[in-house]
Amino acid sequence: MIKQFRHKEITWIDVTSPTKDELTQLSKDYNIHSLVENEASSPSVKSRVDLYDSYLYLILHFPECKTCIGDVKKAKTRENIREVDFILSEKFLITIHYEPIQVLEEFSEIFEASFSQSNSKNPHAGFLFFQILIQIYRSLDFDLNCITSELQKAQNNIFNGKEKEMIKVLANINEDLLDFSWALKGHDKILKSLSESLDTLFPDQFKAHNRSLRDTYWRIYSTVVNLREFFTDLRITNDSLLTIKTNEIIKILTIMAFVTFPLSVLTSTFGMNTVNTPIIGHHYDFWLIVIIMMVAVALMFVYFRYKRWL
């Protein structure tokens, strides 16, 4: 699906899940190289930026937070990494993505207003590109705030005795943080190359925007790094508390086994069918055996306390 937006001489073409015919037509209309056409026909594995004679081709991957999606069934079927391809020239910008992206849909509603922020009498498509990319980066703030909230909830639950329930929650959060780290880690080198390409494409007109773009990226990525550290500390704490609980259970079961084994030997001994079994046949033999067992248990617990096993 293709949507077109125009402002004076500048055109923005937003393409969702492009077909081969649509890409072929765009290549003819805007003189796009066949290599770019082939590359844009399907999602790419790595981010990259290529500079051609009159335009640049940029591929960036952005994470999507599964934790923040309300519909769990939908979350399981959605890709966690979204790709956006940019084809940028002085007079046009083409954005290509393979599933609907909310921030681009929202930006189309303020398309005209975005040019008022360019502070230039003759803005080029680079300013539009800058506004879109900044909005995409800023949209990640919501997901990161959601992850922060989930980590804080997990922290409270961990210290309220719900360590076992938090294993799955922490695993889901870790998946999101891994996606964020994987998708954003390579953006630094890409933005450096992009800055050089933009300086070539738009000489002396984009330096301040390049700095703003990289500052926004580093703010987002620094937040991801901090959340990874927060998550690691929480996971270690949760594992430690689980280990302590498990050890306590094992200790109790071991003590129970140690107590019941000699008692079972004692009862088996008195239950032997022999003539000269002590106590057996006495008027109070049952109660005597019970008292002996209770004394034996008491002595074992005194010994356990002495050894500080309890």
C-alpha positions in Angstrom: 0.0 0.0 0.0 1.3 3.4 -1.0 0.5 6.8 0.6 1.7 10.1 -0.9 2.0 13.4 0.9 3.1 16.7 -0.7 4.4 20.0 0.6 5.3 22.4 -2.1 8.0 20.6 -4.1 8.7 17.9 -1.5 7.0 14.5 -1.6 6.8 11.8 1.0 5.9 8.3 -0.1 5.1 5.9 2.7 5.0 2.2 1.5 3.6 -0.6 3.6 4.3 -4.2 2.6 5.3 -3.3 -1.0 4.6 -5.5 -3.9 7.1 -6.1 -6.8 5.0 -4.0 -9.1 4.8 -1.1 -6.7 8.6 -1.1 -6.2 9.1 -1.3 -9.9 6.9 1.7 -10.5 8.6 3.7 -7.7 12.0 2.9 -9.3 10.8 4.3 -12.6 9.2 7.4 -11.2 12.1 8.4 -9.0 15.0 6.9 -10.8 15.9 4.4 -8.1 18.7 1.9 -8.7 17.7 -1.7 -9.3 19.9 -2.9 -6.4 17.9 -0.7 -4.0 14.6 -2.0 -5.6 15.7 -5.6 -5.0 16.9 -4.9 -1.4 13.6 -3.2 -0.5 11.5 -6.1 -1.8 12.0 -8.1 1.4 13.3 -7.4 5.0 17.0 -7.2 5.5 19.1 -8.8 8.2 21.5 -5.9 8.9 21.1 -2.1 9.1 23.1 -0.2 6.5 23.5 3.1 4.6 24.4 3.5 0.9 25.0 6.8 -0.8 24.1 7.1 -4.5 24.5 10.1 -6.9 21.4 12.0 -5.8 20.0 10.1 -2.9 20.9 7.8 0.0 19.4 4.4 1.0 19.2 3.7 4.7 18.0 0.5 6.5 17.3 0.7 10.2 15.8 -1.8 12.6 13.8 -0.8 15.6 12.6 -3.0 18.5 9.0 -3.5 19.5 8.2 -4.2 23.2 6.2 -7.4 23.5 5.7 -6.8 27.3 3.7 -3.6 26.5 1.3 -5.4 24.1 -1.9 -6.1 25.9 -3.0 -9.0 23.7 -0.7 -11.9 24.6 -1.8 -14.1 21.7 -1.2 -11.3 19.3 2.2 -10.7 20.9 3.3 -14.3 20.3 2.7 -13.9 16.6 4.2 -10.5 16.1 7.8 -9.8 15.1 9.7 -8.0 17.8 12.0 -6.2 15.3 10.6 -3.7 12.8 12.5 -2.6 9.7 12.2 0.8 8.1 13.9 1.5 4.8 14.5 5.2 3.8 15.3 6.5 0.3 16.2 10.1 0.7 16.7 12.8 -1.9 16.5 16.5 -1.9 12.9 16.5 -3.2 11.5 13.3 -2.0 11.6 10.8 0.9 10.4 7.2 0.5 9.8 5.1 3.7 9.3 1.4 3.2 8.2 -1.0 6.0 6.7 -4.5 6.0 4.0 -4.0 8.7 2.0 -1.0 9.9 4.1 1.3 12.1 2.0 3.5 14.4 4.5 6.4 14.6 4.5 6.8 10.8 0.7 6.8 10.7 0.7 9.4 13.4 3.3 11.5 11.6 1.2 11.6 8.4 -1.4 13.6 10.4 1.1 16.3 11.2 3.0 16.2 7.9 2.4 19.9 7.0 3.2 21.1 10.5 6.5 19.3 10.5 8.0 21.7 8.0 7.4 24.7 10.2 10.1 23.3 12.5 12.8 23.3 9.8 13.7 27.0 10.4 14.4 27.3 6.7 12.7 29.2 3.9 13.5 26.4 1.5 13.4 23.1 3.4 14.4 20.0 1.6 13.3 16.4 2.2 16.2 16.0 4.7 14.2 17.9 7.3 11.3 15.6 6.8 13.6 12.6 7.2 15.0 14.1 10.4 11.6 14.7 11.9 10.4 11.1 11.1 13.6 9.5 12.5 13.4 11.6 15.7 9.8 10.6 16.2 10.6 6.9 15.8 13.4 7.1 18.3 11.2 9.1 20.7 8.4 6.5 20.4 10.8 4.0 22.0 10.5 6.0 25.2 7.0 4.6 25.8 8.2 1.0 25.5 11.2 1.7 27.7 9.0 3.3 30.3 6.7 0.2 30.1 9.7 -2.1 30.7 10.8 0.1 33.6 7.4 -0.2 35.2 7.4 -4.0 34.7 10.8 -4.3 36.3 9.6 -2.2 39.3 6.6 -4.5 39.7 8.8 -7.5 39.5 11.1 -6.0 42.1 8.1 -5.6 44.5 6.9 -9.1 43.8 10.3 -10.6 44.4 10.6 -9.1 47.8 7.0 -10.1 48.6 7.8 -13.8 48.3 6.7 -14.4 44.6 10.1 -15.4 43.3 8.8 -18.4 41.4 6.1 -16.4 39.6 8.7 -13.9 38.5 10.8 -16.4 36.6 8.4 -16.2 33.5 8.0 -12.4 33.9 11.7 -11.8 34.0 12.2 -14.1 31.0 9.7 -12.0 28.9 11.4 -8.7 30.0 14.8 -10.2 29.1 13.5 -11.0 25.6 12.4 -7.4 25.1 15.7 -6.0 26.4 17.7 -8.4 24.1 15.7 -7.2 21.2 16.3 -3.5 22.1 20.1 -4.2 22.5 20.3 -6.1 19.3 18.4 -3.6 17.2 19.9 -0.4 18.6 23.5 -1.4 19.2 24.6 -1.1 15.6 22.9 2.3 15.1 25.9 4.2 16.4 28.1 3.2 13.4 25.2 3.6 11.0 24.4 7.2 12.3 28.1 8.1 11.8 28.0 6.9 8.2 24.6 8.6 7.8 26.0 11.9 9.1 28.8 11.8 6.5 26.3 10.9 3.7 23.9 13.7 4.8 26.8 16.2 4.8 27.6 15.1 1.2 23.9 15.2 0.1 23.0 18.4 1.9 26.3 20.4 2.5 26.4 22.7 5.5 22.7 22.3 6.1 22.3 19.4 8.4 25.1 19.4 11.0 22.9 20.6 13.9 20.3 18.0 13.0 22.9 15.2 12.9 24.0 16.1 16.4 20.4 16.2 17.7 19.7 12.8 16.0 22.8 11.1 17.6 22.0 12.7 21.0 18.5 11.3 20.9 19.8 7.9 19.9 22.4 7.8 22.8 19.7 8.9 25.3 17.6 5.9 24.2 20.5 3.4 24.1 21.8 4.6 27.5 18.4 3.9 29.0 18.5 0.4 27.5 21.9 -0.2 29.0 20.7 1.0 32.4 17.7 -1.3 32.2 19.9 -4.2 31.4 21.9 -3.6 34.5 18.7 -3.3 36.6 17.3 -6.5 35.1 20.6 -8.4 35.8 20.6 -7.3 39.5 16.9 -8.4 39.8 17.5 -11.7 38.2 20.5 -12.4 40.5 18.4 -11.4 43.5 15.5 -13.6 42.4 17.8 -16.6 41.8 19.4 -16.1 45.2 16.1 -16.0 47.0 14.9 -19.1 45.1 18.1 -21.0 46.0 17.7 -20.1 49.6 14.0 -21.3 49.6 15.0 -24.5 47.8 17.8 -25.2 50.3 15.5 -24.6 53.2 13.0 -27.2 51.7 15.8 -29.7 51.1 17.1 -29.2 54.7 13.6 -29.8 56.1 13.1 -32.9 54.0 16.5 -34.2 55.0 15.8 -33.7 58.7 12.5 -35.5 58.3 14.1 -38.4 56.6 16.8 -38.5 59.2 14.2 -38.5 62.0 11.9 -41.1 60.5 14.5 -43.6 59.5 15.7 -44.5 63.1 12.1 -44.4 64.3 11.1 -46.9 61.6 14.0 -49.1 62.6 12.9 -48.8 66.2 9.3 -49.8 65.4 10.4 -52.6 63.2 12.6 -54.0 66.0 9.8 -54.0 68.5 7.5 -55.5 65.8 9.7 -58.6 65.4 7.9 -61.8 66.2 10.2 -63.1 68.8 9.6 -64.5 72.3 12.2 -62.4 74.1 11.5 -59.0 72.6 11.9 -56.4 75.4 8.9 -54.4 76.6 6.6 -56.4 74.3 4.0 -58.1 76.5 4.2 -55.5 79.2 0.9 -54.0 80.3 1.9 -50.6 79.0 4.1 -51.7 76.1 2.5 -49.4 73.5 2.8 -46.3 75.6 6.4 -47.2 76.5 7.3 -47.5 72.9 5.7 -44.2 72.1 7.6 -42.5 74.9 10.9 -44.0 73.7 10.2 -42.7 70.2 9.3 -39.2 71.5 12.5 -39.1 73.6 14.5 -40.2 70.6 13.0 -37.5 68.5 13.6 -34.9 71.2 17.3 -36.0 71.5 17.8 -35.7 67.8 16.3 -32.2 67.7 18.5 -31.2 70.6 21.5 -32.5 68.6 20.4 -30.7 65.5 20.1 -27.4 67.5 23.6 -28.1 69.0 25.0 -28.5 65.5 23.0 -25.4 64.3 21.3 -27.4 61.6 18.0 -25.8 62.7 
